[in-house]
Amino acid sequence: MTRKFCVSCGKAEKELISGLCSECFNREKVKVSVDRKVKGMVCRNCFSIYYKRWNSFSGSLDEATVEAAFVATENNIYVENIKEPTTGIEALEVISTSPRDYLVTLNIRVKDEKQNIERSLDVKVPVKLSICPTCQRSVSRYYEAIVQLRGLEKKSPDEKEKIRAAMEKAILSQNDLNTFISELKKIRGGYDFYVGSAKAARKSVNILRVKYGGFLKESSKLFGMGKNGKELYRITYLLRLPEFSIGNIIENMGKLYQITGLKGNLVSLFDLKERRSSGTSLAKIEKNKIVAEKKDYIKAIITEVRNDEVQLLDMQEYKTFYLHLNIALKIGNEVNTIKLNDTYYLLKTEEEDKHGH
């Protein structure tokens, strides 16, 4: 077989690249460089990273700084005379050069799968701390929507806090860079959330309404003109939660019902006497009297089952009582009951819940 000789080192090879062996070609012809103007940018407030646009980042400032240097470098690496090279970047050192700037030293490896070469290059990438438009708006208390959360007057302090936290989580979890709460006001009967994104506000209100039920009203008010001459509106979403919660016992037309579900304007009920589930609209029962809450539940243990009569042990007063029930119950099971006007009632059991009764 004919061998060719490298014009640089004289080494005999089966194939040459531009008259050079692979080693000489890689050493003399393969050039790796990075744009000298490369730099990263990180929001000093939320640690978002900028490349063509601001991108959210979940991590510390140092992690965001390194990631910004990676992103800036990856998009500014130039490799000559290698087709489809792969690159790897490793952070060697991060130094704060001023209160607003960082210097990140990176090691870049360039590899060609066909030739199996590797090249390292040290690059110093300055990363500037700035502030993204979203945070600028947040600092200036900019908002596009107000979420008015109402109906908390008769909720317990723990429940109020739980609902407030759920609303805040729903807002901040939206995938929108303009999603922030510029102000939160606690008022009688609820809270006002001033939200940077109207779209995020609408989505979060619907999330809470599905979870807790309630009545939703929407209104808008003109507050200015955009750069393109388009009218700008601020939207107000009023969500009034029902007075009752899942687990409450209400009285409706002389019957006792356990509230087992709330979703938007729909309420799921369980008839404690007839042991049947049903549904109705929130508007039809919102003014019904709440006769018991979860805190009024009494734990009881089933101690005897005979035909349609069940003996239970009240775990608060440690006394037995009887109920006439035509449902499958097992001795030893623990169930929830309530006591109203000296009469015990069995709440919906797990078995009934499984079978949709």
RAPE-V850668 format. One record per run of one state. SS is the DSSP state (H for helix, E for strand, L for the rest). FROM is the first residue (numbers start at 1). LEN is the number of residues. Records with the same first field share a line. If there is no record, write none. Layout:
SS: FROM-LEN, FROM-LEN
This chain:
L: 1-3, 6-6, 14-3, 18-2, 21-1, 29-2, 35-4, 44-5, 51-3, 56-5, 75-2, 81-5, 99-2, 113-4, 131-2, 140-5, 151-6, 173-8, 188-2, 196-2, 213-2, 226-5, 241-8, 253-2, 264-2, 272-4, 286-3, 293-1, 297-1, 307-2, 315-4, 325-9, 341-2, 347-3, 355-3
E: 4-2, 12-2, 17-1, 20-1, 31-4, 39-5, 49-2, 54-2, 77-4, 86-13, 101-12, 117-14, 145-6, 181-7, 190-6, 215-11, 231-10, 249-4, 255-9, 266-6, 276-6, 289-4, 298-9, 309-6, 319-6, 334-7, 343-4
H: 22-7, 61-14, 133-7, 157-16, 198-15, 282-4, 294-3, 350-5
